[in-house]
């Protein structure tokens, strides 16, 4: 059995909701931060999209990441993305959209628990 097969990070409702949550964070965080400075908004994009694209925990994805990091470090990146998706819409979007985004992020947290436990063991 391969290491990737051991990961609960498979195509399912949790991974789909995780991707939607990431999209919200990738969109709302720079949108909210551009009011401070466009450089800060670009830095947020690099942190939220670029860093997880380069680093990862071996076995968490179907392919090996270019730079391997422990699962606990990957979990911190995941928490950063969830926080961005839950908080940034309140500063960038109408209230109804922020409520929906926060509810999606909270649901993602609940559904991602098996993956998070797996990450903490690796």
The first five atom37 places (N, CA, C, CB, O) and aatype in JSON, in Angstrom:
{
  "aatype": [20, 20, 20, 20, 20, 20, 20, 20, 20, 20, 20, 20, 20, 20, 20, 20, 20, 20, 20, 20, 20, 20, 20, 20, 20, 20, 20, 20, 20, 20, 20, 20, 20, 20, 20, 20, 20, 20, 20, 20, 20, 20, 20, 20, 20, 20, 20, 20, 20, 20, 20, 20, 20, 20, 20, 20, 20, 20, 20, 20, 20, 20, 20, 20, 20, 20, 20, 20, 20, 20, 20, 20, 20, 20, 20, 20, 20, 20, 20, 20, 20, 20, 20, 20, 20, 20, 20, 20, 20, 20, 20, 20, 20, 20, 20, 20, 20, 20, 20, 20, 20, 20, 20, 20, 20, 20, 20, 20, 20, 20, 20, 20, 20, 20, 20, 20, 20, 20, 20, 20, 20, 20],
  "atom_mask": [
    [1, 1, 1, 1, 1],
    [1, 1, 1, 1, 1],
    [1, 1, 1, 1, 1],
    [1, 1, 1, 1, 1],
    [1, 1, 1, 1, 1],
    [1, 1, 1, 1, 1],
    [1, 1, 1, 1, 1],
    [1, 1, 1, 1, 1],
    [1, 1, 1, 1, 1],
    [1, 1, 1, 1, 1],
    [1, 1, 1, 1, 1],
    [1, 1, 1, 1, 1],
    [1, 1, 1, 1, 1],
    [1, 1, 1, 1, 1],
    [1, 1, 1, 1, 1],
    [1, 1, 1, 1, 1],
    [1, 1, 1, 1, 1],
    [1, 1, 1, 1, 1],
    [1, 1, 1, 1, 1],
    [1, 1, 1, 1, 1],
    [1, 1, 1, 1, 1],
    [1, 1, 1, 1, 1],
    [1, 1, 1, 1, 1],
    [1, 1, 1, 1, 1],
    [1, 1, 1, 1, 1],
    [1, 1, 1, 1, 1],
    [1, 1, 1, 1, 1],
    [1, 1, 1, 1, 1],
    [1, 1, 1, 1, 1],
    [1, 1, 1, 1, 1],
    [1, 1, 1, 1, 1],
    [1, 1, 1, 1, 1],
    [1, 1, 1, 1, 1],
    [1, 1, 1, 1, 1],
    [1, 1, 1, 1, 1],
    [1, 1, 1, 1, 1],
    [1, 1, 1, 1, 1],
    [1, 1, 1, 1, 1],
    [1, 1, 1, 1, 1],
    [1, 1, 1, 1, 1],
    [1, 1, 1, 1, 1],
    [1, 1, 1, 1, 1],
    [1, 1, 1, 1, 1],
    [1, 1, 1, 1, 1],
    [1, 1, 1, 1, 1],
    [1, 1, 1, 1, 1],
    [1, 1, 1, 1, 1],
    [1, 1, 1, 1, 1],
    [1, 1, 1, 1, 1],
    [1, 1, 1, 1, 1],
    [1, 1, 1, 1, 1],
    [1, 1, 1, 1, 1],
    [1, 1, 1, 1, 1],
    [1, 1, 1, 1, 1],
    [1, 1, 1, 1, 1],
    [1, 1, 1, 1, 1],
    [1, 1, 1, 1, 1],
    [1, 1, 1, 1, 1],
    [1, 1, 1, 1, 1],
    [1, 1, 1, 1, 1],
    [1, 1, 1, 1, 1],
    [1, 1, 1, 1, 1],
    [1, 1, 1, 1, 1],
    [1, 1, 1, 1, 1],
    [1, 1, 1, 1, 1],
    [1, 1, 1, 1, 1],
    [1, 1, 1, 1, 1],
    [1, 1, 1, 1, 1],
    [1, 1, 1, 1, 1],
    [1, 1, 1, 1, 1],
    [1, 1, 1, 1, 1],
    [1, 1, 1, 1, 1],
    [1, 1, 1, 1, 1],
    [1, 1, 1, 1, 1],
    [1, 1, 1, 1, 1],
    [1, 1, 1, 1, 1],
    [1, 1, 1, 1, 1],
    [1, 1, 1, 1, 1],
    [1, 1, 1, 1, 1],
    [1, 1, 1, 1, 1],
    [1, 1, 1, 1, 1],
    [1, 1, 1, 1, 1],
    [1, 1, 1, 1, 1],
    [1, 1, 1, 1, 1],
    [1, 1, 1, 1, 1],
    [1, 1, 1, 1, 1],
    [1, 1, 1, 1, 1],
    [1, 1, 1, 1, 1],
    [1, 1, 1, 1, 1],
    [1, 1, 1, 1, 1],
    [1, 1, 1, 1, 1],
    [1, 1, 1, 1, 1],
    [1, 1, 1, 1, 1],
    [1, 1, 1, 1, 1],
    [1, 1, 1, 1, 1],
    [1, 1, 1, 1, 1],
    [1, 1, 1, 1, 1],
    [1, 1, 1, 1, 1],
    [1, 1, 1, 1, 1],
    [1, 1, 1, 1, 1],
    [1, 1, 1, 1, 1],
    [1, 1, 1, 1, 1],
    [1, 1, 1, 1, 1],
    [1, 1, 1, 1, 1],
    [1, 1, 1, 1, 1],
    [1, 1, 1, 1, 1],
    [1, 1, 1, 1, 1],
    [1, 1, 1, 1, 1],
    [1, 1, 1, 1, 1],
    [1, 1, 1, 1, 1],
    [1, 1, 1, 1, 1],
    [1, 1, 1, 1, 1],
    [1, 1, 1, 1, 1],
    [1, 1, 1, 1, 1],
    [1, 1, 1, 1, 1],
    [1, 1, 1, 1, 1],
    [1, 1, 1, 1, 1],
    [1, 1, 1, 1, 1],
    [1, 1, 1, 1, 1],
    [1, 1, 1, 1, 1],
    [1, 1, 1, 1, 1],
    [1, 1, 1, 1, 1]
  ],
  "atom_positions": [
    [[0.85, -1.18, 0.0], [0.0, 0.0, 0.0], [0.9, 1.24, 0.0], [-0.97, 0.0, 1.23], [1.86, 1.31, 0.77]],
    [[0.59, 2.19, -0.85], [1.4, 3.4, -0.92], [1.04, 4.35, 0.2], [1.22, 4.1, -2.27], [0.0, 4.24, 0.84]],
    [[1.94, 5.29, 0.42], [1.7, 6.26, 1.48], [0.48, 7.12, 1.16], [2.93, 7.13, 1.69], [-0.28, 7.48, 2.06]],
    [[0.28, 7.48, -0.12], [-0.85, 8.3, -0.51], [-2.18, 7.61, -0.2], [-0.77, 8.65, -1.99], [-3.16, 8.27, 0.15]],
    [[-2.21, 6.28, -0.34], [-3.44, 5.55, -0.07], [-3.8, 5.6, 1.41], [-3.32, 4.11, -0.53], [-4.97, 5.45, 1.77]],
    [[-2.82, 5.82, 2.26], [-3.08, 5.9, 3.69], [-3.75, 7.21, 4.08], [-1.79, 5.74, 4.46], [-4.42, 7.28, 5.11]],
    [[-3.58, 8.25, 3.27], [-4.12, 9.56, 3.6], [-5.62, 9.61, 3.37], [-3.43, 10.64, 2.77], [-6.12, 9.08, 2.37]],
    [[-6.35, 10.25, 4.28], [-7.78, 10.43, 4.07], [-8.06, 11.59, 3.12], [-8.49, 10.67, 5.4], [-9.21, 12.0, 2.96]],
    [[-7.04, 12.13, 2.49], [-7.17, 13.25, 1.57], [-7.51, 12.71, 0.18], [-5.86, 14.09, 1.53], [-6.66, 12.68, -0.71]],
    [[-8.75, 12.29, 0.01], [-9.2, 11.75, -1.27], [-10.31, 12.63, -1.82], [-9.7, 10.28, -1.1], [-10.8, 13.53, -1.15]],
    [[-10.7, 12.35, -3.05], [-11.8, 13.1, -3.66], [-13.09, 12.68, -2.97], [-11.87, 12.86, -5.22], [-13.58, 11.57, -3.17]],
    [[-13.62, 13.57, -2.18], [-14.87, 13.32, -1.47], [-15.46, 14.68, -1.08], [-14.65, 12.42, -0.21], [-14.95, 15.72, -1.49]],
    [[-16.52, 14.67, -0.3], [-17.17, 15.92, 0.09], [-16.21, 16.82, 0.87], [-18.41, 15.64, 0.93], [-16.22, 18.04, 0.67]],
    [[-15.39, 16.24, 1.74], [-14.46, 17.05, 2.53], [-13.43, 17.73, 1.65], [-13.77, 16.18, 3.58], [-13.13, 18.9, 1.86]],
    [[-12.88, 17.02, 0.67], [-11.86, 17.63, -0.18], [-12.48, 18.68, -1.1], [-11.13, 16.56, -1.01], [-11.85, 19.7, -1.38]],
    [[-13.7, 18.45, -1.56], [-14.38, 19.46, -2.37], [-14.68, 20.72, -1.59], [-15.66, 18.89, -2.92], [-14.5, 21.83, -2.09]],
    [[-15.14, 20.55, -0.35], [-15.42, 21.71, 0.49], [-14.12, 22.42, 0.89], [-16.2, 21.27, 1.75], [-14.09, 23.64, 1.01]],
    [[-13.06, 21.64, 1.09], [-11.76, 22.25, 1.4], [-11.31, 23.13, 0.23], [-10.69, 21.15, 1.69], [-10.82, 24.24, 0.45]],
    [[-11.48, 22.64, -1.0], [-11.08, 23.43, -2.16], [-11.92, 24.71, -2.26], [-11.22, 22.61, -3.45], [-11.38, 25.77, -2.55]],
    [[-13.22, 24.62, -2.02], [-14.07, 25.8, -2.04], [-13.64, 26.79, -0.95], [-15.55, 25.39, -1.85], [-13.61, 28.0, -1.18]],
    [[-13.31, 26.28, 0.21], [-12.83, 27.13, 1.3], [-11.53, 27.82, 0.91], [-12.64, 26.31, 2.59], [-11.34, 29.01, 1.17]],
    [[-10.62, 27.07, 0.28], [-9.36, 27.68, -0.18], [-9.63, 28.77, -1.2], [-8.44, 26.61, -0.78], [-9.01, 29.84, -1.14]],
    [[-10.54, 28.53, -2.14], [-10.88, 29.55, -3.14], [-11.4, 30.83, -2.49], [-11.92, 29.01, -4.12], [-11.07, 31.93, -2.91]],
    [[-12.21, 30.66, -1.47], [-12.74, 31.82, -0.75], [-11.6, 32.6, -0.1], [-13.77, 31.39, 0.32], [-11.54, 33.82, -0.22]],
    [[-10.7, 31.89, 0.57], [-9.57, 32.56, 1.2], [-8.67, 33.23, 0.19], [-8.76, 31.58, 2.02], [-8.21, 34.35, 0.41]],
    [[-8.41, 32.55, -0.94], [-7.55, 33.11, -1.98], [-8.15, 34.38, -2.58], [-7.3, 32.08, -3.08], [-7.43, 35.28, -3.01]],
    [[-9.46, 34.44, -2.62], [-10.14, 35.6, -3.2], [-10.35, 36.71, -2.18], [-11.48, 35.18, -3.79], [-10.02, 37.87, -2.44]],
    [[-10.89, 36.37, -1.03], [-11.29, 37.38, -0.05], [-10.11, 38.03, 0.66], [-12.2, 36.76, 0.96], [-10.15, 39.23, 0.94]],
    [[-9.06, 37.26, 0.96], [-7.93, 37.85, 1.71], [-7.25, 38.98, 0.93], [-6.9, 36.77, 2.04], [-7.08, 40.07, 1.48]],
    [[-6.85, 38.77, -0.33], [-6.25, 39.89, -1.06], [-7.23, 41.04, -1.28], [-5.72, 39.41, -2.39], [-6.85, 42.21, -1.28]],
    [[-8.5, 40.69, -1.48], [-9.52, 41.7, -1.68], [-9.6, 42.6, -0.44], [-10.9, 41.03, -1.98], [-9.67, 43.82, -0.56]],
    [[-9.59, 42.01, 0.73], [-9.65, 42.78, 1.97], [-8.33, 43.52, 2.24], [-9.98, 41.85, 3.15], [-8.34, 44.66, 2.7]],
    [[-7.22, 42.87, 1.94], [-5.91, 43.45, 2.27], [-5.45, 44.53, 1.29], [-4.88, 42.37, 2.32], [-4.56, 45.31, 1.62]],
    [[-6.04, 44.59, 0.11], [-5.6, 45.61, -0.84], [-5.89, 47.02, -0.33], [-6.27, 45.4, -2.19], [-5.28, 47.99, -0.79]],
    [[-6.8, 47.12, 0.61], [-7.11, 48.43, 1.22], [-5.94, 48.92, 2.07], [-8.37, 48.34, 2.09], [-5.75, 50.12, 2.24]],
    [[-5.17, 47.99, 2.6], [-3.98, 48.36, 3.37], [-2.86, 48.73, 2.41], [-3.54, 47.19, 4.3], [-2.3, 49.82, 2.49]],
    [[-2.55, 47.8, 1.52], [-1.48, 48.03, 0.53], [-1.54, 46.89, -0.47], [-0.06, 48.12, 1.22], [-1.77, 45.74, -0.09]],
    [[-1.34, 47.18, -1.73], [-1.38, 46.14, -2.75], [-0.25, 45.14, -2.58], [-1.33, 46.75, -4.14], [-0.38, 43.98, -2.98]],
    [[0.87, 45.58, -2.01], [1.99, 44.66, -1.76], [1.58, 43.61, -0.72], [3.25, 45.44, -1.29], [1.94, 42.44, -0.84]],
    [[0.85, 44.04, 0.29], [0.36, 43.12, 1.32], [-0.62, 42.11, 0.7], [-0.32, 43.9, 2.48], [-0.6, 40.93, 1.04]],
    [[-1.46, 42.58, -0.21], [-2.41, 41.7, -0.87], [-1.67, 40.64, -1.71], [-3.36, 42.51, -1.77], [-2.05, 39.47, -1.7]],
    [[-0.63, 41.05, -2.42], [0.15, 40.1, -3.21], [0.89, 39.12, -2.31], [1.15, 40.84, -4.12], [0.99, 37.93, -2.62]],
    [[1.41, 39.61, -1.19], [2.09, 38.73, -0.24], [1.11, 37.68, 0.31], [2.7, 39.55, 0.93], [1.49, 36.52, 0.51]],
    [[-0.13, 38.08, 0.54], [-1.14, 37.12, 1.0], [-1.39, 36.04, -0.04], [-2.45, 37.84, 1.33], [-1.53, 34.86, 0.29]],
    [[-1.44, 36.45, -1.31], [-1.62, 35.46, -2.38], [-0.46, 34.49, -2.44], [-1.78, 36.16, -3.72], [-0.66, 33.28, -2.59]],
    [[0.75, 35.0, -2.32], [1.93, 34.13, -2.35], [1.89, 33.15, -1.19], [3.22, 34.96, -2.31], [2.18, 31.97, -1.35]],
    [[1.52, 33.65, -0.01], [1.46, 32.79, 1.17], [0.34, 31.75, 1.06], [1.26, 33.64, 2.42], [0.56, 30.58, 1.37]],
    [[-0.85, 32.17, 0.63], [-2.0, 31.28, 0.61], [-2.02, 30.31, -0.57], [-3.26, 32.09, 0.6], [-2.55, 29.2, -0.45]],
    [[-1.45, 30.71, -1.71], [-1.47, 29.83, -2.88], [-0.09, 29.24, -3.15], [-1.95, 30.61, -4.12], [0.05, 28.03, -3.34]],
    [[0.92, 30.09, -3.15], [2.26, 29.65, -3.54], [2.91, 28.69, -2.57], [3.13, 30.82, -3.71], [3.46, 27.67, -2.98]],
    [[2.85, 29.01, -1.29], [3.52, 28.17, -0.31], [2.96, 26.75, -0.27], [3.41, 28.79, 1.07], [3.74, 25.79, -0.31]],
    [[1.62, 26.57, -0.18], [1.1, 25.19, -0.2], [1.34, 24.46, -1.52], [-0.38, 25.21, 0.09], [1.31, 23.22, -1.55]],
    [[1.57, 25.2, -2.6], [1.87, 24.54, -3.87], [3.27, 23.96, -3.89], [1.7, 25.52, -5.03], [3.55, 23.01, -4.62]],
    [[4.16, 24.54, -3.09], [5.56, 24.11, -3.08], [5.85, 23.11, -1.96], [6.47, 25.31, -2.94], [6.62, 22.18, -2.15]],
    [[5.23, 23.3, -0.81], [5.5, 22.43, 0.33], [4.31, 21.51, 0.59], [5.82, 23.26, 1.6], [3.18, 21.82, 0.2]],
    [[4.57, 20.4, 1.23], [3.5, 19.48, 1.58], [4.04, 18.3, 2.36], [2.77, 18.99, 0.33], [5.25, 18.09, 2.45]],
    [[3.14, 17.55, 2.93], [3.49, 16.35, 3.67], [3.43, 15.16, 2.72], [2.54, 16.14, 4.89], [2.39, 14.93, 2.1]],
    [[4.52, 14.41, 2.59], [4.49, 13.25, 1.7], [3.36, 12.29, 2.08], [5.85, 12.5, 1.76], [3.16, 11.96, 3.25]],
    [[2.62, 11.86, 1.06], [1.5, 10.97, 1.27], [0.16, 11.68, 1.4], [1.74, 10.16, 2.49], [-0.89, 11.03, 1.38]],
    [[0.2, 12.99, 1.54], [-1.06, 13.73, 1.69], [-1.73, 13.98, 0.35], [-0.81, 15.06, 2.4], [-2.94, 14.18, 0.28]],
    [[-0.96, 13.97, -0.71], [-1.48, 14.18, -2.06], [-1.08, 12.99, -2.93], [-0.96, 15.52, -2.68], [-0.23, 12.19, -2.53]],
    [[-1.67, 12.87, -4.09], [-1.3, 11.75, -4.98], [0.13, 11.86, -5.51], [-2.26, 11.67, -6.14], [0.66, 10.89, -6.05]],
    [[0.75, 13.0, -5.37], [2.12, 13.22, -5.85], [2.95, 13.75, -4.69], [2.15, 14.22, -7.06], [2.42, 14.31, -3.74]],
    [[4.25, 13.56, -4.78], [5.13, 14.06, -3.74], [5.37, 15.55, -3.92], [6.47, 13.29, -3.74], [5.56, 16.01, -5.05]],
    [[5.36, 16.31, -2.83], [5.59, 17.75, -2.94], [7.06, 18.05, -3.25], [5.16, 18.47, -1.65], [7.93, 17.25, -2.91]],
    [[7.34, 19.18, -3.89], [8.74, 19.55, -4.13], [9.55, 19.68, -2.84], [8.8, 20.87, -4.9], [10.72, 19.29, -2.79]],
    [[8.91, 20.23, -1.79], [9.58, 20.38, -0.5], [8.71, 19.7, 0.56], [9.82, 21.9, -0.15], [7.57, 20.09, 0.78]],
    [[9.28, 18.69, 1.21], [8.53, 17.94, 2.23], [8.58, 18.67, 3.57], [9.09, 16.51, 2.38], [9.63, 19.15, 3.99]],
    [[7.43, 18.74, 4.21], [7.36, 19.32, 5.56], [6.56, 18.36, 6.44], [6.7, 20.75, 5.53], [5.78, 17.55, 5.93]],
    [[6.75, 18.44, 7.75], [5.97, 17.58, 8.65], [4.47, 17.92, 8.57], [6.47, 17.74, 10.1], [4.08, 19.02, 8.19]],
    [[3.67, 16.94, 8.93], [2.22, 17.14, 8.9], [1.75, 18.28, 9.78], [1.54, 15.89, 9.32], [0.81, 18.98, 9.41]],
    [[2.38, 18.49, 10.93], [1.98, 19.58, 11.81], [2.19, 20.94, 11.14], [2.76, 19.53, 13.14], [1.37, 21.85, 11.31]],
    [[3.27, 21.08, 10.38], [3.51, 22.33, 9.65], [2.47, 22.51, 8.55], [4.94, 22.35, 9.05], [2.0, 23.63, 8.31]],
    [[2.11, 21.42, 7.88], [1.07, 21.51, 6.85], [-0.27, 21.88, 7.47], [0.94, 20.18, 6.08], [-1.04, 22.64, 6.88]],
    [[-0.54, 21.34, 8.64], [-1.78, 21.68, 9.33], [-1.83, 23.17, 9.66], [-1.91, 20.85, 10.61], [-2.9, 23.78, 9.58]],
    [[-0.71, 23.76, 10.02], [-0.69, 25.21, 10.28], [-1.03, 25.99, 9.02], [0.7, 25.64, 10.8], [-1.75, 26.99, 9.09]],
    [[-0.54, 25.54, 7.87], [-0.9, 26.2, 6.61], [-2.39, 26.05, 6.31], [-0.07, 25.63, 5.45], [-3.03, 26.99, 5.84]],
    [[-2.92, 24.87, 6.58], [-4.35, 24.63, 6.37], [-5.16, 25.55, 7.28], [-4.7, 23.14, 6.65], [-6.15, 26.14, 6.84]],
    [[-4.76, 25.67, 8.53], [-5.48, 26.54, 9.47], [-5.41, 28.0, 9.03], [-4.89, 26.4, 10.88], [-6.38, 28.74, 9.2]],
    [[-4.28, 28.41, 8.46], [-4.15, 29.77, 7.94], [-5.15, 30.0, 6.8], [-2.71, 30.03, 7.46], [-5.79, 31.05, 6.74]],
    [[-5.27, 29.02, 5.91], [-6.21, 29.16, 4.8], [-7.66, 29.18, 5.28], [-6.01, 28.03, 3.8], [-8.47, 29.95, 4.77]],
    [[-7.98, 28.35, 6.25], [-9.35, 28.34, 6.8], [-9.64, 29.67, 7.5], [-9.54, 27.15, 7.78], [-10.73, 30.21, 7.36]],
    [[-8.67, 30.18, 8.24], [-8.87, 31.47, 8.91], [-9.07, 32.58, 7.89], [-7.66, 31.8, 9.82], [-9.93, 33.45, 8.09]],
    [[-8.31, 32.57, 6.82], [-8.47, 33.58, 5.77], [-9.88, 33.5, 5.17], [-7.41, 33.39, 4.67], [-10.51, 34.53, 4.91]],
    [[-10.36, 32.28, 4.95], [-11.69, 32.1, 4.36], [-12.8, 32.5, 5.32], [-11.87, 30.66, 3.94], [-13.88, 32.91, 4.88]],
    [[-12.56, 32.38, 6.62], [-13.6, 32.7, 7.61], [-13.61, 34.18, 7.99], [-13.4, 31.86, 8.85], [-14.67, 34.72, 8.3]],
    [[-12.45, 34.83, 7.97], [-12.35, 36.21, 8.47], [-12.36, 37.25, 7.36], [-11.09, 36.36, 9.29], [-13.07, 38.25, 7.45]],
    [[-11.58, 37.03, 6.31], [-11.43, 38.04, 5.26], [-12.74, 38.46, 4.59], [-10.5, 37.53, 4.2], [-12.89, 39.65, 4.29]],
    [[-13.69, 37.56, 4.36], [-14.95, 38.01, 3.73], [-15.68, 39.09, 4.53], [-15.87, 36.83, 3.54], [-16.41, 39.89, 3.94]],
    [[-15.5, 39.12, 5.83], [-16.15, 40.13, 6.66], [-15.63, 41.53, 6.36], [-15.96, 39.82, 8.14], [-16.3, 42.53, 6.64]],
    [[-14.43, 41.61, 5.79], [-13.83, 42.9, 5.46], [-13.92, 43.22, 3.97], [-12.4, 42.92, 5.89], [-13.6, 44.34, 3.55]],
    [[-14.34, 42.25, 3.16], [-14.32, 42.45, 1.72], [-15.69, 42.34, 1.06], [-13.39, 41.47, 1.09], [-15.94, 42.97, 0.04]],
    [[-16.57, 41.56, 1.61], [-17.82, 41.21, 0.94], [-19.03, 41.66, 1.75], [-17.88, 39.72, 0.7], [-18.9, 42.05, 2.91]],
    [[-20.22, 41.6, 1.14], [-21.44, 41.9, 1.9], [-21.64, 40.89, 3.04], [-22.68, 41.89, 0.97], [-21.1, 39.79, 3.01]],
    [[-22.4, 41.29, 4.01], [-22.6, 40.45, 5.2], [-23.13, 39.06, 4.85], [-23.56, 41.14, 6.16], [-22.66, 38.07, 5.4]],
    [[-24.11, 38.98, 3.95], [-24.68, 37.67, 3.62], [-23.61, 36.74, 3.05], [-25.82, 37.83, 2.61], [-23.6, 35.55, 3.35]],
    [[-22.69, 37.28, 2.24], [-21.63, 36.45, 1.66], [-20.63, 36.04, 2.73], [-20.91, 37.21, 0.52], [-20.11, 34.92, 2.71]],
    [[-20.35, 36.94, 3.67], [-19.42, 36.62, 4.76], [-20.0, 35.53, 5.65], [-19.12, 37.88, 5.6], [-19.28, 34.65, 6.11]],
    [[-21.3, 35.58, 5.89], [-21.95, 34.53, 6.7], [-21.83, 33.18, 6.0], [-23.45, 34.88, 6.94], [-21.5, 32.18, 6.64]],
    [[-22.1, 33.15, 4.7], [-22.0, 31.9, 3.94], [-20.56, 31.39, 3.95], [-22.5, 32.09, 2.49], [-20.33, 30.2, 4.15]],
    [[-19.59, 32.27, 3.72], [-18.18, 31.87, 3.7], [-17.73, 31.32, 5.05], [-17.3, 33.05, 3.3], [-17.03, 30.31, 5.11]],
    [[-18.14, 31.97, 6.11], [-17.76, 31.51, 7.45], [-18.4, 30.16, 7.75], [-18.16, 32.54, 8.51], [-17.77, 29.29, 8.36]],
    [[-19.64, 29.98, 7.35], [-20.32, 28.69, 7.56], [-19.63, 27.58, 6.76], [-21.81, 28.79, 7.16], [-19.47, 26.47, 7.26]],
    [[-19.23, 27.87, 5.53], [-18.51, 26.87, 4.74], [-17.16, 26.52, 5.36], [-18.3, 27.39, 3.31], [-16.77, 25.36, 5.4]],
    [[-16.46, 27.53, 5.86], [-15.17, 27.28, 6.51], [-15.36, 26.43, 7.77], [-14.48, 28.62, 6.86], [-14.58, 25.52, 8.02]],
    [[-16.38, 26.73, 8.54], [-16.65, 25.95, 9.76], [-17.01, 24.5, 9.42], [-17.79, 26.6, 10.58], [-16.57, 23.58, 10.1]],
    [[-17.8, 24.31, 8.37], [-18.15, 22.96, 7.94], [-16.92, 22.21, 7.46], [-19.21, 23.01, 6.83], [-16.77, 21.01, 7.71]],
    [[-16.05, 22.91, 6.76], [-14.8, 22.31, 6.29], [-13.95, 21.84, 7.46], [-14.0, 23.31, 5.43], [-13.36, 20.76, 7.41]],
    [[-13.9, 22.63, 8.51], [-13.13, 22.24, 9.7], [-13.66, 20.92, 10.27], [-13.2, 23.36, 10.79], [-12.88, 20.05, 10.64]],
    [[-14.96, 20.79, 10.34], [-15.56, 19.57, 10.89], [-15.26, 18.36, 9.99], [-17.08, 19.75, 11.05], [-14.86, 17.3, 10.48]],
    [[-15.44, 18.54, 8.68], [-15.25, 17.41, 7.76], [-13.79, 17.03, 7.56], [-15.86, 17.74, 6.43], [-13.5, 15.9, 7.17]],
    [[-12.88, 17.94, 7.83], [-11.45, 17.68, 7.61], [-10.77, 17.01, 8.8], [-10.75, 18.98, 7.31], [-9.56, 16.74, 8.73]],
    [[-11.47, 16.73, 9.86], [-10.85, 16.16, 11.05], [-10.06, 14.88, 10.79], [-11.9, 15.89, 12.08], [-8.96, 14.74, 11.33]],
    [[-10.55, 13.93, 9.99], [-9.73, 12.74, 9.72], [-8.38, 13.1, 9.07], [-10.49, 11.77, 8.82], [-7.35, 12.54, 9.44]],
    [[-8.39, 14.01, 8.11], [-7.13, 14.42, 7.47], [-6.22, 15.11, 8.48], [-7.41, 15.36, 6.27], [-5.02, 14.86, 8.49]],
    [[-6.78, 15.96, 9.32], [-5.97, 16.68, 10.29], [-5.31, 15.72, 11.27], [-6.82, 17.71, 11.05], [-4.14, 15.89, 11.62]],
    [[-6.06, 14.7, 11.71], [-5.46, 13.7, 12.59], [-4.34, 12.96, 11.87], [-6.53, 12.71, 13.1], [-3.3, 12.66, 12.46]],
    [[-4.56, 12.65, 10.59], [-3.53, 11.98, 9.79], [-2.29, 12.87, 9.68], [-4.07, 11.63, 8.38], [-1.17, 12.39, 9.83]],
    [[-2.49, 14.15, 9.41], [-1.35, 15.07, 9.29], [-0.55, 15.13, 10.6], [-1.84, 16.48, 8.9], [0.68, 15.17, 10.57]],
    [[-1.23, 15.14, 11.72], [-0.52, 15.22, 13.0], [0.3, 13.96, 13.29], [-1.52, 15.45, 14.13], [1.24, 14.0, 14.08]],
    [[-0.05, 12.84, 12.65], [0.72, 11.61, 12.85], [1.87, 11.49, 11.85], [-0.19, 10.4, 12.72], [2.68, 10.57, 11.98]],
    [[1.97, 12.38, 10.88], [2.99, 12.25, 9.85], [3.9, 13.46, 9.77], [2.35, 12.03, 8.52], [4.81, 13.5, 8.94]]
  ]
}
